[in-house]
């Protein structure tokens, strides 16, 4: 974000989307659903993040177990 006058903020021209970092790679959530990340002061949408489900948790746990085996 760019602060122009110390009071107003301008958001990015396009929203960033973020997935899950599992097994050393960025991946979309299994459901392809997203959650809007909002600025609590203004309510403005800052980004979209992947909504995780049990399949995503299982992939992450399995990856972690392999990493520590």
Buried (B, 14 or more C-beta within 10 A) or exposed (E): EEEEEEEEBEBEEEEEEBBBEBEEEEBBBBEEEBEEEEEEEEEEEBBBBBBBEEEBEEBBEEBEEEEEE
